[in-house]
Amino acid sequence: MKKLLENRGSKAQLIWIIIMRLTGLIMFFAPLYLPIRAYFYPSIENVQISGSDYILMCVGFALSSGAKMIGILLNNVGIALGNLMNKITK
């Protein structure tokens, strides 16, 4: 497990971190779009945030705040799978 959390500082790892952070931010702000839009445009019916919206916001917040560790983990899992495939195909 310690090897899976090793920070390699590679370009692919940075891409994974950015992807996770953007996904988390989109998941966090998506449930807020319609209520905010209804607030600024009085002609639009007010939409309330439901329980599933709160869950989506919490998951999005967790993804965006923990994006570095998730990105490092995904990058190292990809490297491990690549090495495994090289061993199997040789």
HTML snippet that shows the backbone in 3Dmol.js (N, CA, C, O; Angstrom):
<script src="https://3Dmol.org/build/3Dmol-min.js"></script>
<div id="view" style="width:600px;height:400px;position:relative"></div>
<script>
const pdb = `
ATOM      1  N   MET A   1       0.824  -1.195   0.000  1.00  0.00           N
ATOM      2  CA  MET A   1       0.000   0.000   0.000  1.00  0.00           C
ATOM      3  C   MET A   1       0.865   1.254   0.000  1.00  0.00           C
ATOM      4  O   MET A   1       0.511   2.266  -0.605  1.00  0.00           O
ATOM      5  N   LYS A   2       1.994   1.175   0.681  1.00  0.00           N
ATOM      6  CA  LYS A   2       2.876   2.337   0.745  1.00  0.00           C
ATOM      7  C   LYS A   2       3.392   2.703  -0.645  1.00  0.00           C
ATOM      8  O   LYS A   2       3.587   3.880  -0.950  1.00  0.00           O
ATOM      9  N   LYS A   3       3.614   1.687  -1.489  1.00  0.00           N
ATOM     10  CA  LYS A   3       4.123   1.939  -2.825  1.00  0.00           C
ATOM     11  C   LYS A   3       3.056   2.588  -3.709  1.00  0.00           C
ATOM     12  O   LYS A   3       3.385   3.349  -4.618  1.00  0.00           O
ATOM     13  N   LEU A   4       1.776   2.288  -3.446  1.00  0.00           N
ATOM     14  CA  LEU A   4       0.701   2.883  -4.230  1.00  0.00           C
ATOM     15  C   LEU A   4       0.531   4.372  -3.940  1.00  0.00           C
ATOM     16  O   LEU A   4       0.002   5.103  -4.778  1.00  0.00           O
ATOM     17  N   LEU A   5       0.965   4.828  -2.782  1.00  0.00           N
ATOM     18  CA  LEU A   5       0.833   6.233  -2.429  1.00  0.00           C
ATOM     19  C   LEU A   5       2.133   7.005  -2.606  1.00  0.00           C
ATOM     20  O   LEU A   5       2.274   8.106  -2.073  1.00  0.00           O
ATOM     21  N   GLU A   6       3.082   6.444  -3.345  1.00  0.00           N
ATOM     22  CA  GLU A   6       4.361   7.105  -3.595  1.00  0.00           C
ATOM     23  C   GLU A   6       4.164   8.223  -4.617  1.00  0.00           C
ATOM     24  O   GLU A   6       3.613   7.997  -5.694  1.00  0.00           O
ATOM     25  N   ASN A   7       4.616   9.424  -4.274  1.00  0.00           N
ATOM     26  CA  ASN A   7       4.479  10.578  -5.160  1.00  0.00           C
ATOM     27  C   ASN A   7       5.599  10.561  -6.195  1.00  0.00           C
ATOM     28  O   ASN A   7       6.773  10.704  -5.853  1.00  0.00           O
ATOM     29  N   ARG A   8       5.233  10.386  -7.448  1.00  0.00           N
ATOM     30  CA  ARG A   8       6.229  10.312  -8.522  1.00  0.00           C
ATOM     31  C   ARG A   8       6.477  11.661  -9.187  1.00  0.00           C
ATOM     32  O   ARG A   8       7.529  11.862  -9.794  1.00  0.00           O
ATOM     33  N   GLY A   9       5.530  12.584  -9.084  1.00  0.00           N
ATOM     34  CA  GLY A   9       5.705  13.917  -9.656  1.00  0.00           C
ATOM     35  C   GLY A   9       5.733  13.922 -11.169  1.00  0.00           C
ATOM     36  O   GLY A   9       6.346  14.805 -11.767  1.00  0.00           O
ATOM     37  N   SER A  10       5.086  12.960 -11.802  1.00  0.00           N
ATOM     38  CA  SER A  10       5.109  12.875 -13.262  1.00  0.00           C
ATOM     39  C   SER A  10       3.991  13.719 -13.875  1.00  0.00           C
ATOM     40  O   SER A  10       3.094  14.197 -13.181  1.00  0.00           O
ATOM     41  N   LYS A  11       4.071  13.883 -15.174  1.00  0.00           N
ATOM     42  CA  LYS A  11       3.072  14.655 -15.900  1.00  0.00           C
ATOM     43  C   LYS A  11       1.721  13.931 -15.894  1.00  0.00           C
ATOM     44  O   LYS A  11       0.675  14.572 -15.790  1.00  0.00           O
ATOM     45  N   ALA A  12       1.741  12.605 -16.004  1.00  0.00           N
ATOM     46  CA  ALA A  12       0.499  11.834 -15.976  1.00  0.00           C
ATOM     47  C   ALA A  12      -0.188  11.964 -14.623  1.00  0.00           C
ATOM     48  O   ALA A  12      -1.415  12.038 -14.550  1.00  0.00           O
ATOM     49  N   GLN A  13       0.590  11.993 -13.568  1.00  0.00           N
ATOM     50  CA  GLN A  13       0.025  12.162 -12.230  1.00  0.00           C
ATOM     51  C   GLN A  13      -0.639  13.532 -12.112  1.00  0.00           C
ATOM     52  O   GLN A  13      -1.712  13.645 -11.520  1.00  0.00           O
ATOM     53  N   LEU A  14      -0.026  14.561 -12.658  1.00  0.00           N
ATOM     54  CA  LEU A  14      -0.606  15.899 -12.636  1.00  0.00           C
ATOM     55  C   LEU A  14      -1.920  15.930 -13.419  1.00  0.00           C
ATOM     56  O   LEU A  14      -2.871  16.597 -13.010  1.00  0.00           O
ATOM     57  N   ILE A  15      -1.974  15.219 -14.533  1.00  0.00           N
ATOM     58  CA  ILE A  15      -3.200  15.154 -15.325  1.00  0.00           C
ATOM     59  C   ILE A  15      -4.311  14.479 -14.533  1.00  0.00           C
ATOM     60  O   ILE A  15      -5.452  14.941 -14.552  1.00  0.00           O
ATOM     61  N   TRP A  16      -3.988  13.375 -13.827  1.00  0.00           N
ATOM     62  CA  TRP A  16      -4.982  12.702 -12.994  1.00  0.00           C
ATOM     63  C   TRP A  16      -5.491  13.619 -11.894  1.00  0.00           C
ATOM     64  O   TRP A  16      -6.685  13.633 -11.598  1.00  0.00           O
ATOM     65  N   ILE A  17      -4.601  14.377 -11.294  1.00  0.00           N
ATOM     66  CA  ILE A  17      -5.001  15.294 -10.224  1.00  0.00           C
ATOM     67  C   ILE A  17      -5.945  16.362 -10.768  1.00  0.00           C
ATOM     68  O   ILE A  17      -6.952  16.679 -10.134  1.00  0.00           O
ATOM     69  N   ILE A  18      -5.631  16.914 -11.928  1.00  0.00           N
ATOM     70  CA  ILE A  18      -6.484  17.933 -12.535  1.00  0.00           C
ATOM     71  C   ILE A  18      -7.840  17.355 -12.911  1.00  0.00           C
ATOM     72  O   ILE A  18      -8.866  18.002 -12.701  1.00  0.00           O
ATOM     73  N   ILE A  19      -7.861  16.141 -13.465  1.00  0.00           N
ATOM     74  CA  ILE A  19      -9.129  15.501 -13.832  1.00  0.00           C
ATOM     75  C   ILE A  19     -10.000  15.277 -12.599  1.00  0.00           C
ATOM     76  O   ILE A  19     -11.200  15.548 -12.632  1.00  0.00           O
ATOM     77  N   MET A  20      -9.409  14.788 -11.519  1.00  0.00           N
ATOM     78  CA  MET A  20     -10.178  14.540 -10.296  1.00  0.00           C
ATOM     79  C   MET A  20     -10.689  15.844  -9.679  1.00  0.00           C
ATOM     80  O   MET A  20     -11.815  15.906  -9.186  1.00  0.00           O
ATOM     81  N   ARG A  21      -9.859  16.873  -9.710  1.00  0.00           N
ATOM     82  CA  ARG A  21     -10.273  18.153  -9.138  1.00  0.00           C
ATOM     83  C   ARG A  21     -11.414  18.774  -9.952  1.00  0.00           C
ATOM     84  O   ARG A  21     -12.368  19.297  -9.377  1.00  0.00           O
ATOM     85  N   LEU A  22     -11.322  18.719 -11.281  1.00  0.00           N
ATOM     86  CA  LEU A  22     -12.399  19.254 -12.121  1.00  0.00           C
ATOM     87  C   LEU A  22     -13.682  18.454 -11.963  1.00  0.00           C
ATOM     88  O   LEU A  22     -14.768  19.030 -11.899  1.00  0.00           O
ATOM     89  N   THR A  23     -13.567  17.130 -11.899  1.00  0.00           N
ATOM     90  CA  THR A  23     -14.749  16.291 -11.694  1.00  0.00           C
ATOM     91  C   THR A  23     -15.415  16.615 -10.366  1.00  0.00           C
ATOM     92  O   THR A  23     -16.640  16.709 -10.290  1.00  0.00           O
ATOM     93  N   GLY A  24     -14.623  16.785  -9.334  1.00  0.00           N
ATOM     94  CA  GLY A  24     -15.163  17.132  -8.024  1.00  0.00           C
ATOM     95  C   GLY A  24     -15.842  18.490  -8.010  1.00  0.00           C
ATOM     96  O   GLY A  24     -16.904  18.650  -7.408  1.00  0.00           O
ATOM     97  N   LEU A  25     -15.236  19.468  -8.669  1.00  0.00           N
ATOM     98  CA  LEU A  25     -15.847  20.798  -8.714  1.00  0.00           C
ATOM     99  C   LEU A  25     -17.155  20.784  -9.494  1.00  0.00           C
ATOM    100  O   LEU A  25     -18.117  21.440  -9.094  1.00  0.00           O
ATOM    101  N   ILE A  26     -17.205  20.050 -10.596  1.00  0.00           N
ATOM    102  CA  ILE A  26     -18.442  19.946 -11.373  1.00  0.00           C
ATOM    103  C   ILE A  26     -19.524  19.260 -10.548  1.00  0.00           C
ATOM    104  O   ILE A  26     -20.676  19.696 -10.539  1.00  0.00           O
ATOM    105  N   MET A  27     -19.149  18.181  -9.851  1.00  0.00           N
ATOM    106  CA  MET A  27     -20.125  17.478  -9.020  1.00  0.00           C
ATOM    107  C   MET A  27     -20.592  18.346  -7.856  1.00  0.00           C
ATOM    108  O   MET A  27     -21.733  18.213  -7.413  1.00  0.00           O
ATOM    109  N   PHE A  28     -19.745  19.218  -7.359  1.00  0.00           N
ATOM    110  CA  PHE A  28     -20.125  20.086  -6.247  1.00  0.00           C
ATOM    111  C   PHE A  28     -21.075  21.195  -6.705  1.00  0.00           C
ATOM    112  O   PHE A  28     -22.057  21.489  -6.022  1.00  0.00           O
ATOM    113  N   PHE A  29     -20.791  21.808  -7.852  1.00  0.00           N
ATOM    114  CA  PHE A  29     -21.585  22.948  -8.291  1.00  0.00           C
ATOM    115  C   PHE A  29     -22.798  22.579  -9.140  1.00  0.00           C
ATOM    116  O   PHE A  29     -23.680  23.418  -9.325  1.00  0.00           O
ATOM    117  N   ALA A  30     -22.874  21.362  -9.659  1.00  0.00           N
ATOM    118  CA  ALA A  30     -24.010  20.975 -10.503  1.00  0.00           C
ATOM    119  C   ALA A  30     -25.353  21.080  -9.789  1.00  0.00           C
ATOM    120  O   ALA A  30     -26.291  21.609 -10.384  1.00  0.00           O
ATOM    121  N   PRO A  31     -25.506  20.608  -8.550  1.00  0.00           N
ATOM    122  CA  PRO A  31     -26.805  20.751  -7.887  1.00  0.00           C
ATOM    123  C   PRO A  31     -27.160  22.200  -7.543  1.00  0.00           C
ATOM    124  O   PRO A  31     -28.326  22.510  -7.300  1.00  0.00           O
ATOM    125  N   LEU A  32     -26.176  23.073  -7.521  1.00  0.00           N
ATOM    126  CA  LEU A  32     -26.417  24.469  -7.163  1.00  0.00           C
ATOM    127  C   LEU A  32     -26.807  25.337  -8.357  1.00  0.00           C
ATOM    128  O   LEU A  32     -27.226  26.481  -8.175  1.00  0.00           O
ATOM    129  N   TYR A  33     -26.676  24.814  -9.570  1.00  0.00           N
ATOM    130  CA  TYR A  33     -26.894  25.619 -10.768  1.00  0.00           C
ATOM    131  C   TYR A  33     -28.328  26.142 -10.862  1.00  0.00           C
ATOM    132  O   TYR A  33     -28.537  27.346 -11.010  1.00  0.00           O
ATOM    133  N   LEU A  34     -29.308  25.256 -10.777  1.00  0.00           N
ATOM    134  CA  LEU A  34     -30.700  25.680 -10.934  1.00  0.00           C
ATOM    135  C   LEU A  34     -31.182  26.586  -9.801  1.00  0.00           C
ATOM    136  O   LEU A  34     -31.849  27.580 -10.087  1.00  0.00           O
ATOM    137  N   PRO A  35     -30.881  26.300  -8.527  1.00  0.00           N
ATOM    138  CA  PRO A  35     -31.306  27.239  -7.480  1.00  0.00           C
ATOM    139  C   PRO A  35     -30.674  28.629  -7.615  1.00  0.00           C
ATOM    140  O   PRO A  35     -31.333  29.637  -7.356  1.00  0.00           O
ATOM    141  N   ILE A  36     -29.411  28.684  -8.016  1.00  0.00           N
ATOM    142  CA  ILE A  36     -28.752  29.981  -8.194  1.00  0.00           C
ATOM    143  C   ILE A  36     -29.364  30.709  -9.382  1.00  0.00           C
ATOM    144  O   ILE A  36     -29.585  31.918  -9.317  1.00  0.00           O
ATOM    145  N   ARG A  37     -29.637  30.002 -10.452  1.00  0.00           N
ATOM    146  CA  ARG A  37     -30.248  30.611 -11.641  1.00  0.00           C
ATOM    147  C   ARG A  37     -31.649  31.130 -11.309  1.00  0.00           C
ATOM    148  O   ARG A  37     -32.031  32.210 -11.759  1.00  0.00           O
ATOM    149  N   ALA A  38     -32.410  30.372 -10.529  1.00  0.00           N
ATOM    150  CA  ALA A  38     -33.750  30.812 -10.135  1.00  0.00           C
ATOM    151  C   ALA A  38     -33.687  32.037  -9.223  1.00  0.00           C
ATOM    152  O   ALA A  38     -34.618  32.842  -9.197  1.00  0.00           O
ATOM    153  N   TYR A  39     -32.610  32.175  -8.488  1.00  0.00           N
ATOM    154  CA  TYR A  39     -32.452  33.327  -7.603  1.00  0.00           C
ATOM    155  C   TYR A  39     -32.282  34.617  -8.402  1.00  0.00           C
ATOM    156  O   TYR A  39     -32.818  35.656  -8.017  1.00  0.00           O
ATOM    157  N   PHE A  40     -31.545  34.560  -9.505  1.00  0.00           N
ATOM    158  CA  PHE A  40     -31.269  35.759 -10.288  1.00  0.00           C
ATOM    159  C   PHE A  40     -32.328  36.068 -11.337  1.00  0.00           C
ATOM    160  O   PHE A  40     -32.444  37.217 -11.762  1.00  0.00           O
ATOM    161  N   TYR A  41     -33.096  35.085 -11.763  1.00  0.00           N
ATOM    162  CA  TYR A  41     -34.149  35.292 -12.750  1.00  0.00           C
ATOM    163  C   TYR A  41     -35.500  35.000 -12.107  1.00  0.00           C
ATOM    164  O   TYR A  41     -35.832  33.836 -11.884  1.00  0.00           O
ATOM    165  N   PRO A  42     -36.278  36.026 -11.807  1.00  0.00           N
ATOM    166  CA  PRO A  42     -37.552  35.806 -11.111  1.00  0.00           C
ATOM    167  C   PRO A  42     -38.578  35.039 -11.945  1.00  0.00           C
ATOM    168  O   PRO A  42     -39.529  34.495 -11.383  1.00  0.00           O
ATOM    169  N   SER A  43     -38.416  34.982 -13.244  1.00  0.00           N
ATOM    170  CA  SER A  43     -39.378  34.263 -14.086  1.00  0.00           C
ATOM    171  C   SER A  43     -39.218  32.742 -13.994  1.00  0.00           C
ATOM    172  O   SER A  43     -40.116  32.002 -14.396  1.00  0.00           O
ATOM    173  N   ILE A  44     -38.086  32.272 -13.469  1.00  0.00           N
ATOM    174  CA  ILE A  44     -37.824  30.841 -13.345  1.00  0.00           C
ATOM    175  C   ILE A  44     -38.344  30.343 -11.997  1.00  0.00           C
ATOM    176  O   ILE A  44     -38.159  30.999 -10.972  1.00  0.00           O
ATOM    177  N   GLU A  45     -38.989  29.191 -12.008  1.00  0.00           N
ATOM    178  CA  GLU A  45     -39.526  28.610 -10.777  1.00  0.00           C
ATOM    179  C   GLU A  45     -38.382  28.208  -9.847  1.00  0.00           C
ATOM    180  O   GLU A  45     -37.365  27.680 -10.297  1.00  0.00           O
ATOM    181  N   ASN A  46     -38.552  28.456  -8.570  1.00  0.00           N
ATOM    182  CA  ASN A  46     -37.531  28.137  -7.573  1.00  0.00           C
ATOM    183  C   ASN A  46     -37.407  26.620  -7.408  1.00  0.00           C
ATOM    184  O   ASN A  46     -38.409  25.924  -7.244  1.00  0.00           O
ATOM    185  N   VAL A  47     -36.190  26.124  -7.452  1.00  0.00           N
ATOM    186  CA  VAL A  47     -35.916  24.693  -7.317  1.00  0.00           C
ATOM    187  C   VAL A  47     -35.201  24.475  -5.991  1.00  0.00           C
ATOM    188  O   VAL A  47     -34.211  25.142  -5.690  1.00  0.00           O
ATOM    189  N   GLN A  48     -35.713  23.533  -5.201  1.00  0.00           N
ATOM    190  CA  GLN A  48     -35.089  23.247  -3.915  1.00  0.00           C
ATOM    191  C   GLN A  48     -34.058  22.133  -4.063  1.00  0.00           C
ATOM    192  O   GLN A  48     -34.166  21.280  -4.944  1.00  0.00           O
ATOM    193  N   ILE A  49     -33.066  22.156  -3.191  1.00  0.00           N
ATOM    194  CA  ILE A  49     -32.025  21.132  -3.190  1.00  0.00           C
ATOM    195  C   ILE A  49     -32.533  19.940  -2.376  1.00  0.00           C
ATOM    196  O   ILE A  49     -32.987  20.101  -1.243  1.00  0.00           O
ATOM    197  N   SER A  50     -32.453  18.745  -2.965  1.00  0.00           N
ATOM    198  CA  SER A  50     -32.943  17.537  -2.293  1.00  0.00           C
ATOM    199  C   SER A  50     -31.797  16.810  -1.587  1.00  0.00           C
ATOM    200  O   SER A  50     -30.652  17.260  -1.610  1.00  0.00           O
ATOM    201  N   GLY A  51     -32.124  15.693  -0.967  1.00  0.00           N
ATOM    202  CA  GLY A  51     -31.118  14.907  -0.248  1.00  0.00           C
ATOM    203  C   GLY A  51     -30.053  14.340  -1.158  1.00  0.00           C
ATOM    204  O   GLY A  51     -28.877  14.306  -0.795  1.00  0.00           O
ATOM    205  N   SER A  52     -30.453  13.891  -2.347  1.00  0.00           N
ATOM    206  CA  SER A  52     -29.458  13.349  -3.281  1.00  0.00           C
ATOM    207  C   SER A  52     -28.519  14.440  -3.783  1.00  0.00           C
ATOM    208  O   SER A  52     -27.360  14.168  -4.097  1.00  0.00           O
ATOM    209  N   ASP A  53     -29.016  15.678  -3.860  1.00  0.00           N
ATOM    210  CA  ASP A  53     -28.149  16.790  -4.242  1.00  0.00           C
ATOM    211  C   ASP A  53     -27.082  17.038  -3.181  1.00  0.00           C
ATOM    212  O   ASP A  53     -25.929  17.322  -3.506  1.00  0.00           O
ATOM    213  N   TYR A  54     -27.469  16.930  -1.911  1.00  0.00           N
ATOM    214  CA  TYR A  54     -26.495  17.088  -0.831  1.00  0.00           C
ATOM    215  C   TYR A  54     -25.430  15.990  -0.874  1.00  0.00           C
ATOM    216  O   TYR A  54     -24.252  16.248  -0.627  1.00  0.00           O
ATOM    217  N   ILE A  55     -25.851  14.781  -1.185  1.00  0.00           N
ATOM    218  CA  ILE A  55     -24.893  13.671  -1.296  1.00  0.00           C
ATOM    219  C   ILE A  55     -23.921  13.926  -2.439  1.00  0.00           C
ATOM    220  O   ILE A  55     -22.716  13.718  -2.292  1.00  0.00           O
ATOM    221  N   LEU A  56     -24.445  14.378  -3.586  1.00  0.00           N
ATOM    222  CA  LEU A  56     -23.599  14.686  -4.739  1.00  0.00           C
ATOM    223  C   LEU A  56     -22.623  15.809  -4.413  1.00  0.00           C
ATOM    224  O   LEU A  56     -21.467  15.772  -4.834  1.00  0.00           O
ATOM    225  N   MET A  57     -23.080  16.794  -3.672  1.00  0.00           N
ATOM    226  CA  MET A  57     -22.195  17.889  -3.277  1.00  0.00           C
ATOM    227  C   MET A  57     -21.095  17.409  -2.335  1.00  0.00           C
ATOM    228  O   MET A  57     -19.950  17.845  -2.450  1.00  0.00           O
ATOM    229  N   CYS A  58     -21.428  16.523  -1.412  1.00  0.00           N
ATOM    230  CA  CYS A  58     -20.419  15.985  -0.483  1.00  0.00           C
ATOM    231  C   CYS A  58     -19.382  15.145  -1.214  1.00  0.00           C
ATOM    232  O   CYS A  58     -18.188  15.242  -0.929  1.00  0.00           O
ATOM    233  N   VAL A  59     -19.833  14.317  -2.158  1.00  0.00           N
ATOM    234  CA  VAL A  59     -18.896  13.506  -2.950  1.00  0.00           C
ATOM    235  C   VAL A  59     -18.011  14.412  -3.797  1.00  0.00           C
ATOM    236  O   VAL A  59     -16.807  14.179  -3.899  1.00  0.00           O
ATOM    237  N   GLY A  60     -18.586  15.426  -4.396  1.00  0.00           N
ATOM    238  CA  GLY A  60     -17.799  16.375  -5.189  1.00  0.00           C
ATOM    239  C   GLY A  60     -16.778  17.111  -4.358  1.00  0.00           C
ATOM    240  O   GLY A  60     -15.644  17.308  -4.795  1.00  0.00           O
ATOM    241  N   PHE A  61     -17.168  17.524  -3.150  1.00  0.00           N
ATOM    242  CA  PHE A  61     -16.228  18.199  -2.259  1.00  0.00           C
ATOM    243  C   PHE A  61     -15.091  17.265  -1.858  1.00  0.00           C
ATOM    244  O   PHE A  61     -13.931  17.676  -1.817  1.00  0.00           O
ATOM    245  N   ALA A  62     -15.423  16.006  -1.562  1.00  0.00           N
ATOM    246  CA  ALA A  62     -14.388  15.037  -1.185  1.00  0.00           C
ATOM    247  C   ALA A  62     -13.434  14.782  -2.347  1.00  0.00           C
ATOM    248  O   ALA A  62     -12.224  14.672  -2.149  1.00  0.00           O
ATOM    249  N   LEU A  63     -13.979  14.689  -3.558  1.00  0.00           N
ATOM    250  CA  LEU A  63     -13.111  14.472  -4.729  1.00  0.00           C
ATOM    251  C   LEU A  63     -12.199  15.665  -4.976  1.00  0.00           C
ATOM    252  O   LEU A  63     -11.011  15.492  -5.247  1.00  0.00           O
ATOM    253  N   SER A  64     -12.744  16.867  -4.884  1.00  0.00           N
ATOM    254  CA  SER A  64     -11.916  18.031  -5.185  1.00  0.00           C
ATOM    255  C   SER A  64     -10.891  18.300  -4.081  1.00  0.00           C
ATOM    256  O   SER A  64      -9.786  18.760  -4.370  1.00  0.00           O
ATOM    257  N   SER A  65     -11.240  18.021  -2.826  1.00  0.00           N
ATOM    258  CA  SER A  65     -10.276  18.284  -1.753  1.00  0.00           C
ATOM    259  C   SER A  65      -9.215  17.194  -1.645  1.00  0.00           C
ATOM    260  O   SER A  65      -8.085  17.474  -1.247  1.00  0.00           O
ATOM    261  N   GLY A  66      -9.562  15.960  -1.991  1.00  0.00           N
ATOM    262  CA  GLY A  66      -8.594  14.864  -1.919  1.00  0.00           C
ATOM    263  C   GLY A  66      -8.037  14.485  -3.273  1.00  0.00           C
ATOM    264  O   GLY A  66      -7.574  13.360  -3.464  1.00  0.00           O
ATOM    265  N   ALA A  67      -8.076  15.410  -4.211  1.00  0.00           N
ATOM    266  CA  ALA A  67      -7.689  15.097  -5.587  1.00  0.00           C
ATOM    267  C   ALA A  67      -6.226  14.691  -5.711  1.00  0.00           C
ATOM    268  O   ALA A  67      -5.887  13.864  -6.558  1.00  0.00           O
ATOM    269  N   LYS A  68      -5.357  15.256  -4.886  1.00  0.00           N
ATOM    270  CA  LYS A  68      -3.941  14.928  -5.005  1.00  0.00           C
ATOM    271  C   LYS A  68      -3.694  13.466  -4.658  1.00  0.00           C
ATOM    272  O   LYS A  68      -3.003  12.763  -5.395  1.00  0.00           O
ATOM    273  N   MET A  69      -4.250  13.004  -3.546  1.00  0.00           N
ATOM    274  CA  MET A  69      -4.035  11.611  -3.146  1.00  0.00           C
ATOM    275  C   MET A  69      -4.726  10.649  -4.119  1.00  0.00           C
ATOM    276  O   MET A  69      -4.182   9.591  -4.436  1.00  0.00           O
ATOM    277  N   ILE A  70      -5.915  11.011  -4.588  1.00  0.00           N
ATOM    278  CA  ILE A  70      -6.616  10.161  -5.553  1.00  0.00           C
ATOM    279  C   ILE A  70      -5.842  10.098  -6.862  1.00  0.00           C
ATOM    280  O   ILE A  70      -5.730   9.031  -7.464  1.00  0.00           O
ATOM    281  N   GLY A  71      -5.305  11.235  -7.309  1.00  0.00           N
ATOM    282  CA  GLY A  71      -4.511  11.269  -8.526  1.00  0.00           C
ATOM    283  C   GLY A  71      -3.240  10.445  -8.420  1.00  0.00           C
ATOM    284  O   GLY A  71      -2.869   9.741  -9.359  1.00  0.00           O
ATOM    285  N   ILE A  72      -2.571  10.533  -7.273  1.00  0.00           N
ATOM    286  CA  ILE A  72      -1.365   9.730  -7.046  1.00  0.00           C
ATOM    287  C   ILE A  72      -1.708   8.245  -7.065  1.00  0.00           C
ATOM    288  O   ILE A  72      -0.999   7.446  -7.676  1.00  0.00           O
ATOM    289  N   LEU A  73      -2.801   7.880  -6.394  1.00  0.00           N
ATOM    290  CA  LEU A  73      -3.224   6.486  -6.347  1.00  0.00           C
ATOM    291  C   LEU A  73      -3.580   5.962  -7.730  1.00  0.00           C
ATOM    292  O   LEU A  73      -3.161   4.865  -8.098  1.00  0.00           O
ATOM    293  N   LEU A  74      -4.350   6.733  -8.508  1.00  0.00           N
ATOM    294  CA  LEU A  74      -4.737   6.286  -9.853  1.00  0.00           C
ATOM    295  C   LEU A  74      -3.527   6.167 -10.773  1.00  0.00           C
ATOM    296  O   LEU A  74      -3.451   5.237 -11.576  1.00  0.00           O
ATOM    297  N   ASN A  75      -2.587   7.094 -10.663  1.00  0.00           N
ATOM    298  CA  ASN A  75      -1.385   7.027 -11.482  1.00  0.00           C
ATOM    299  C   ASN A  75      -0.567   5.783 -11.153  1.00  0.00           C
ATOM    300  O   ASN A  75      -0.094   5.097 -12.060  1.00  0.00           O
ATOM    301  N   ASN A  76      -0.396   5.487  -9.873  1.00  0.00           N
ATOM    302  CA  ASN A  76       0.400   4.322  -9.474  1.00  0.00           C
ATOM    303  C   ASN A  76      -0.303   3.010  -9.798  1.00  0.00           C
ATOM    304  O   ASN A  76       0.356   2.020 -10.117  1.00  0.00           O
ATOM    305  N   VAL A  77      -1.640   2.990  -9.719  1.00  0.00           N
ATOM    306  CA  VAL A  77      -2.375   1.790 -10.131  1.00  0.00           C
ATOM    307  C   VAL A  77      -2.200   1.563 -11.631  1.00  0.00           C
ATOM    308  O   VAL A  77      -2.033   0.426 -12.073  1.00  0.00           O
ATOM    309  N   GLY A  78      -2.237   2.640 -12.412  1.00  0.00           N
ATOM    310  CA  GLY A  78      -1.999   2.523 -13.852  1.00  0.00           C
ATOM    311  C   GLY A  78      -0.604   2.017 -14.175  1.00  0.00           C
ATOM    312  O   GLY A  78      -0.432   1.206 -15.085  1.00  0.00           O
ATOM    313  N   ILE A  79       0.386   2.484 -13.444  1.00  0.00           N
ATOM    314  CA  ILE A  79       1.758   2.013 -13.649  1.00  0.00           C
ATOM    315  C   ILE A  79       1.871   0.540 -13.283  1.00  0.00           C
ATOM    316  O   ILE A  79       2.512  -0.235 -13.993  1.00  0.00           O
ATOM    317  N   ALA A  80       1.246   0.154 -12.171  1.00  0.00           N
ATOM    318  CA  ALA A  80       1.291  -1.249 -11.754  1.00  0.00           C
ATOM    319  C   ALA A  80       0.596  -2.152 -12.772  1.00  0.00           C
ATOM    320  O   ALA A  80       1.092  -3.238 -13.076  1.00  0.00           O
ATOM    321  N   LEU A  81      -0.541  -1.715 -13.299  1.00  0.00           N
ATOM    322  CA  LEU A  81      -1.237  -2.509 -14.322  1.00  0.00           C
ATOM    323  C   LEU A  81      -0.419  -2.592 -15.614  1.00  0.00           C
ATOM    324  O   LEU A  81      -0.394  -3.634 -16.270  1.00  0.00           O
ATOM    325  N   GLY A  82       0.243  -1.502 -15.972  1.00  0.00           N
ATOM    326  CA  GLY A  82       1.116  -1.526 -17.159  1.00  0.00           C
ATOM    327  C   GLY A  82       2.269  -2.488 -16.990  1.00  0.00           C
ATOM    328  O   GLY A  82       2.604  -3.227 -17.916  1.00  0.00           O
ATOM    329  N   ASN A  83       2.883  -2.487 -15.815  1.00  0.00           N
ATOM    330  CA  ASN A  83       3.976  -3.426 -15.548  1.00  0.00           C
ATOM    331  C   ASN A  83       3.481  -4.867 -15.548  1.00  0.00           C
ATOM    332  O   ASN A  83       4.166  -5.762 -16.043  1.00  0.00           O
ATOM    333  N   LEU A  84       2.296  -5.093 -14.994  1.00  0.00           N
ATOM    334  CA  LEU A  84       1.709  -6.430 -14.980  1.00  0.00           C
ATOM    335  C   LEU A  84       1.420  -6.914 -16.411  1.00  0.00           C
ATOM    336  O   LEU A  84       1.672  -8.071 -16.748  1.00  0.00           O
ATOM    337  N   MET A  85       0.898  -6.025 -17.229  1.00  0.00           N
ATOM    338  CA  MET A  85       0.621  -6.409 -18.621  1.00  0.00           C
ATOM    339  C   MET A  85       1.912  -6.712 -19.382  1.00  0.00           C
ATOM    340  O   MET A  85       1.941  -7.617 -20.216  1.00  0.00           O
ATOM    341  N   ASN A  86       2.969  -5.969 -19.103  1.00  0.00           N
ATOM    342  CA  ASN A  86       4.251  -6.253 -19.739  1.00  0.00           C
ATOM    343  C   ASN A  86       4.781  -7.616 -19.336  1.00  0.00           C
ATOM    344  O   ASN A  86       5.330  -8.336 -20.169  1.00  0.00           O
ATOM    345  N   LYS A  87       4.624  -7.983 -18.061  1.00  0.00           N
ATOM    346  CA  LYS A  87       5.085  -9.299 -17.599  1.00  0.00           C
ATOM    347  C   LYS A  87       4.260 -10.411 -18.204  1.00  0.00           C
ATOM    348  O   LYS A  87       4.801 -11.461 -18.552  1.00  0.00           O
ATOM    349  N   ILE A  88       2.962 -10.204 -18.336  1.00  0.00           N
ATOM    350  CA  ILE A  88       2.094 -11.235 -18.876  1.00  0.00           C
ATOM    351  C   ILE A  88       2.323 -11.443 -20.366  1.00  0.00           C
ATOM    352  O   ILE A  88       2.330 -12.583 -20.829  1.00  0.00           O
ATOM    353  N   THR A  89       2.509 -10.385 -21.116  1.00  0.00           N
ATOM    354  CA  THR A  89       2.651 -10.499 -22.565  1.00  0.00           C
ATOM    355  C   THR A  89       4.047 -10.917 -23.010  1.00  0.00           C
ATOM    356  O   THR A  89       4.217 -11.303 -24.166  1.00  0.00           O
ATOM    357  N   LYS A  90       5.043 -10.857 -22.150  1.00  0.00           N
ATOM    358  CA  LYS A  90       6.395 -11.255 -22.567  1.00  0.00           C
ATOM    359  C   LYS A  90       6.569 -12.729 -22.547  1.00  0.00           C
ATOM    360  O   LYS A  90       7.646 -13.228 -22.871  1.00  0.00           O
TER     361      LYS A  90
END
`;
const viewer = $3Dmol.createViewer("view");
viewer.addModel(pdb, "pdb");
viewer.setStyle({}, {cartoon: {color: "spectrum"}});
viewer.zoomTo();
viewer.render();
</script>
